[in-house]
Amino acid sequence: MEFPTPKAEITGAPSEGSGDAMQRPRPYEHASRDPRALRILAKTIYREMRQGGLAEEDVMSVAGELLSLVAGDMKDRRENDKPSSIPPSSASARKPR
């Protein structure tokens, strides 16, 4: 199975490890706002995996891994957005729910 070459390799744009996320190409940026485009992308990925020889069970495993990666990113983002500690004065003023 062959996957397309990332656009960053073609254009010489900064890679993921370069720390310059603002200039990294985002080929799917507009698709995230269009449910039809996301459906087409999913069908294309599915077709490529099946034509590449992956069984249905393998595709399901890949889908599960993708969900795990997204869930991990969301968890990390939530944990980084939380305040590190509650000041003692506000902790004593809290009412139990």
C-alpha positions in Angstrom: 0.0 0.0 0.0 1.3 3.4 -0.9 0.4 6.6 0.9 0.7 10.0 -0.7 3.9 12.0 0.1 3.2 14.7 2.7 3.0 18.1 1.2 5.7 19.3 3.6 8.2 17.0 1.9 7.3 18.3 -1.5 7.3 22.0 -0.7 10.1 22.0 1.8 7.7 23.4 4.4 8.7 22.9 8.1 8.3 19.4 9.4 6.3 18.5 12.5 9.4 18.6 14.7 10.5 22.0 13.6 8.3 23.8 16.1 6.9 26.2 13.4 3.3 25.0 13.5 1.9 28.2 12.1 3.6 27.7 8.7 3.0 24.0 8.4 0.8 23.1 5.4 -2.8 22.0 6.3 -4.2 20.2 3.3 -7.4 19.2 5.2 -8.1 22.6 6.8 -11.2 23.4 4.7 -12.5 19.8 5.0 -13.0 20.2 8.7 -15.8 22.6 8.1 -17.6 20.5 5.4 -19.2 17.3 6.5 -19.4 16.1 2.9 -15.7 16.6 2.4 -15.0 14.6 5.6 -17.2 11.8 4.4 -15.3 11.7 1.0 -12.0 11.8 2.8 -13.1 8.8 5.0 -14.3 6.8 2.0 -11.0 7.5 0.2 -8.9 6.4 3.2 -11.1 3.3 3.6 -10.8 2.4 -0.1 -7.0 2.9 -0.1 -6.6 0.7 2.9 -8.8 -2.1 1.5 -7.2 -1.9 -1.9 -3.8 -2.1 -0.1 -4.7 -5.4 1.3 -6.0 -4.6 4.8 -8.8 -6.8 6.0 -11.9 -5.3 7.6 -10.6 -6.2 11.1 -7.4 -4.3 10.3 -9.3 -1.2 9.2 -11.3 -1.4 12.4 -8.0 -1.6 14.4 -6.6 1.5 12.5 -9.9 3.3 13.3 -9.6 2.4 17.0 -6.0 3.6 17.0 -7.0 6.9 15.4 -9.7 7.4 18.0 -7.2 6.7 20.8 -4.8 9.3 19.4 -7.5 11.9 19.2 -8.7 11.1 22.7 -5.2 11.4 24.0 -4.7 14.8 22.4 -8.0 16.1 23.8 -7.1 14.8 27.3 -3.6 16.4 27.1 -5.2 19.7 26.0 -7.8 19.6 28.8 -5.1 18.9 31.4 -2.9 21.7 30.1 -5.8 24.2 30.2 -6.6 23.4 33.9 -5.3 25.7 36.6 -2.4 24.0 38.5 -4.0 24.4 41.9 -6.9 25.9 43.7 -6.0 28.8 46.0 -6.8 27.9 49.7 -9.3 30.7 50.1 -11.5 29.6 47.3 -11.2 25.9 48.2 -12.8 26.6 51.6 -15.5 28.7 50.1 -16.6 26.0 47.7 -19.9 24.2 48.4 -20.1 20.5 47.7 -22.4 19.5 44.8 
